[in-house]
């Protein structure tokens, strides 16, 4: 098993400003530029998907969707979603991760401005809560024999990452005591990345890759979590040309083919120099040249509680409209593969969702089940929010994570 562990403590430009009345208003008044943009825009406005998009949405979808309303508010922290999705993730690790992720409020996520400072305290819970949650997580990570199932290089790597996690959480707690918002969020990201690496190592030692249909067996597949760094060229709000970094985490546990396709194109340099084709207040979308990805990539959606994903069909078409996908469109910076509205199995590129997740009522997100989520932006949200049509991806590279190509 190849284990590539790497992490970036500091990115050039980080964070995003979300949740303001102005942004919410803009999200609801977006001008539609593509089928994907129209679909996302309608969801951001809280209305049903139009049949003109080529999606069959029965009139009782909204009524049926209420049957799948969660018993608790949906998780909106991208790193927490990814950690929960790791198969066989130990309870102590999952509980520690949830404690750490809970210190940011819904819709707040990991939000920082280009200078690194938090734009407002809206994304953070109270200082006493942060201190208490961090102490609880440290207690979970301090138990004896936590990595007893591992040996050799895996054990050494996991132990090193465990120390990284504890170091980040201690710094996070100290920052909360000093009321340093930016440092709290920086260390939250670092700590959750370390915990995710540990969970991935344990999972890859104790599970096998999810089965895929024989007709797709020759497509590139990813097993584990892989980190991708996008270096993008764009203009600041004042019009100055600049560059910034967006850090993505791909989930090959839940979407082996979709994430594998994305990672394979990154590895081959196919995203380098790619232009942003469409941008508006709800998404950033680009298109992959056909010669760069000659193979058709089927839509791939893993439902909670199932061992293998649904392929080639939306959850609605599969009669699973009441089920919830493992990788939902809950977080700012959700990364998904786009496709023509009349062909779910033809990859057209990829897009990032930029809407504030708190603006989409739980159970009414009709993107879920209709697009294959590949992963999430875990750092660099301000760069994402500043991208415009015509900006470019200077380079894309695999920079860390725990994964295998299979």
N, C-alpha and C positions, 0 to 999 in steps of 0.2 A: 504493500500500500504506500503510495506517495503521500507524504504529509508536507504541505507547504504552509508554514506559519509565518505570517508577517503582519505588521499593523502599523498604521500611520498615526502618530500622536497628534500631529498638527497638519491641517490642510490650509491652503493659501487663503481661501475665502469660504466662510461657513455660515450655516443657518438660514433662516427665512422668517419674514414677518407674516404671520397668519392671523386669521380670526378677527381682523378689524372690520367695522361696519362697511368701510369703503370696499374692501376686498370681497366681502360677502355680496355686496350689491353688484360688483363687477362680475362675480361668478354667475350670477343669475341673469345677466344681460349680455352674455357672450355672443359674438357674431359667429355663426357656424361656418366652418371652413372645410370640413371633411366629415365622412360618416362617423369616424371615431370621435371627432370634436363635437358633433351634434349629439351623439349618444351621451358623452360625458356631460355636456352642457345641460341637457335635459335632466339628467340625474342631479346635477348640482342645483338646479332650480326646483327639484323635488317633484318632477312630473314623470309620467310614464314614457317609455320609449315609443317613438312613432313607428308605425308599420312601414313608413316610407324608407326606413333604414334597411329593410329586408329582414327584420327580426319579427317573428310571429309572437306577439304578446297578447294573449287573450284578455278579455275585459275583466276577468276575475283574478288577474295576477296580483293586484294590490291586496285583494281579500286573502288570497292564498299566502301571500308573503307574510301576513301577520301571524301565520301559524309557525313561522320560524324565528319570531322575535326572541332574542337571547334573554336569559334570565338576569343578566347583568350588562352594563354598558360595554359595547365592543371595545377590544383593545386597539388603541391607535398608535402605540409606540412600535415602530417598524422592527426594532431589535427584539422586543418582547414577542411579537408575532413569530419571528423567525426562530427564536429559542423554543417556544411552545411547539413549533412544528417539527422539531428534531425527534425522530423515533427513539424510544427507550431513553429519553432524557431523564436522568435521576431526579427524584422528587426534591432532594435538597438543592440541586442546581436550579431547577425550575422555580422553586419558591424564592431562592435568593435573587434570581433574575427579575421576578415579578415585583419583589420589594424595591429593587433598584429602579425599575422602569416606572413604578407608580409615583415617583416624586415629580414627574412632569404631568401637567393636566391634559385632559383630552383636547386634541387639536394643537396643543403646545408642542408636543414632540421634542426633538432636539433642535431648538431654534436659537440661532445666534446671528448677529449682524456680521458684515464683512470685516469689521474690526475685532471680532471675537466676543464683544460684549453682548449680553442679552438685551434685546430691544425693549422689552418690558418684563415685569415679573409675572405676567399672566400665565406663562408656560410652566411656572414652578408652584408647587404647593408650599405650605408654611415651613419656615425654618425648623421648628421643632419636629414636624412630620418628617422632613428630610433626614434629620439627625437620627430619629427613631428608626426609620425604614432602613437606613444605611447600616446602623448598628445591628439590626435584625439580620440583614444579609450577611454581614461579617460573621455573625454567630453561626449561620448556616454553613459558611465556607470554612469554618474552623474546626469542624468535627474530625474525629479520628477515622482512619481507614476509608476515606472517601473515594480514593482511586485504587482500591484493592483489586479491582477487576482488570487492571492494566499491568503490563510489564514492559521491559525493554525500552526502546526509543519512545514508544507511545506514552509510557509512564513518565519518562523524563520530560517530554514535551508538555504533558498535561500538568505536571507539578510546577513547571516554570510558568505556565499560563495561569495556574491557580494563584501563584505568588503575584503575578501581574494584576489579577483581579482584586486581590486583597489590598495591594498597594493603591490601586485606583480608588477603591471604596474608602480607605482611610483618608486619602486626599479629598475625596468627595465630602466626607463627614467634617473634616477640618475646614473646608471651604464653606460649608453650611454654617458652621459656628462663627465664621468671619463674615457671613452674608455676602459671599462672592458668587454671584449667580453664574457667570460665565465658566468659572472653574468647576462648579457643581456639574454643569452640563457636559463639559469636556471630559471629566472623569467618569461620568455616567456612561458616555459612549465607549470609552476605553475599557471600563470594567465589563460592560455587557459584551463587547467583542471578545474579551478573554474568556468569559463564561461560555460564549457560543462555540469557541474553538474546543474547549474541554468537552462540551456536550457532543460535538461532532466526532471527536476522537473516540469517545465511549460508544457512540452509536455505530460508527463504522466498524468497530471491533465486535459488536454484538448483534448486528442486523445485516441483512443482505439487500442489495438494490431492489427497488420495487419492480415487479414484472411489467414488461411492455409488450404489446402485440407483435407477433412475428414479422408483420409487414414493415414495422418501424425499427427492427432490431439493428439495422445497419446505420441508422442515424447516430450522430455523436450524442453521447449521454454523459451526464455529470452525476457523480455520487458524492454527496457532502455539500458543504457551503464554500463558495469561492468569492473572494473579494475582487472587484474590478474598479480601477481608478480611471475616470474620464477626465482628461485635460481638455477644456473647452475654451475657444476664443470667442469673446463677445464684447459688447459695449456696456459700460456702466450706465445707470440712469441719467448721468450727466453727459453721456455721449463719448466718454473716453474708452478707447480700445484697451482691453485687458485680457488676462487669462485666469482661470480658476479651476478648481478640482471638485469633482462630484464622486463620492465613494459609494459604490453599490455592493450589495451582498446578494448573490444568486443562490437559490435554494434547489439544489439537485436532489435532495431527499424527496421533495414533494413534486417537483417538475423536472424529472431527469432529462427528457427530450428537449423541452423548451429552454431550460437553463443550459443544457449541453450545447444546443445550437447557438445560443447567445455567446457562451464562453468560447466555443470553437471559432466563431467569427472574430472574437476579440484576439484570440491566440494567433490567428492568421493575419491580423492587421486590417481586416475588412472594414472596420469602423473608422480608421484613421482618415481624416480629411472629409468625413461625411458632413453634409450640410443639414442644418435643422430646416425641415420643410415647412412645418406648420407650428405655429405658436399662438396661443390665446390665453385667456385667464384661467382655463381649466386644464390645459394639457400642453406638453411639448412633444412633438412627434417628428420622426424622421423615417426615411424610406431606404431600404437596403437595395442596392442595384441588383438586378436579377442575376447577373453573372457572378455576383459575390455569394449568392445563396441559391444554387440551382435546384436544391431538393425542397420539396414541399414539406412544411412542418405542420403536423396535425394539431388542432386545438387539444389541450391537455389540462384537465382539471381534476385535482384530487379532492374528494369529499371527506369530511371528518368521519372517522370511524371505519373507513375502507382501506384496504391494503393496496389496491391499484387504482390508477386514475381512470377517468372517462376519457376516451379518445375519439376524435372526429365528430363530436356532437356537443351542443350546449347542454347544460344541466336541465333546462326546460324541455328540450327535445328528448332527453333521456328519461323524462318523467321524474326528475330529481329536483324540481323547483323549490321544494321545501327544505332541501339539505343545504348545509353551509360549507363552502370550500375551505380547505386548510389555509390557503393564502388568499385572504379577502382584500378588497379595495378599501381598506379602513385607514391606511396611513398616507400622509402627504408624501409624495415621491414614490408611490407604488409603480413598479416597472412591469409592463405587460407587452406581449407581442400583439401587433395590430394585424388585421386581415380585412379583405374586402367584405362588404356586408353580405354578399351573396355566396361567399366561399369561406367557411370556417377553417379550412385546411390549407390555406395559401398564405404564407407569411409575407406581409407587406412591409415590415419594419418593426419599430417599437415605439412606445410612448410612455411618458410619465404623467401621472395624474397630479395636478397641482391644487385641487380643491381642498378646503379645510374639511377634514373628516367629520367634524361635529355638525356640518351642514347637511349631511346625508343621514336621514333617519335610519336607525338600525332595522334591518329586514327589508328596506326599500331600495337597497343598492342593486340596481339591475345590471350593473357591469359584472357583478359576481356571477359566475357561471356562464358568461358569454365571451370572456377573453381569458387567455392563459397568463396568469401572473408568474413572472420569472423571479422576482425578488423585490428589493426595496432600496431606496436611497437611505443610507444610514448616517451620512455626513455630507455637508456641502449644499444644504437646501437653498441658501441665498443665491448661489450660482444658478441652480435650477430655475428659481423664480425670475432671474434676470435674463434668461435665454430668450432670443427672438428669432423669427424666421430669417434665414440667411447667416446666422451664426454657425460655427462649425465645431465638430469634435476634432481637436488637433491630434489626439492619440487616445487609445484605450488599451489598458494592459491589466493582466492578472497580477495582483500585488499581495495576495495572502489568502488565508482561510485554510480549511482542512478538506481536501477533496481528492477524487480520482476521476480521470476520464475513463469510461468503460465502453 
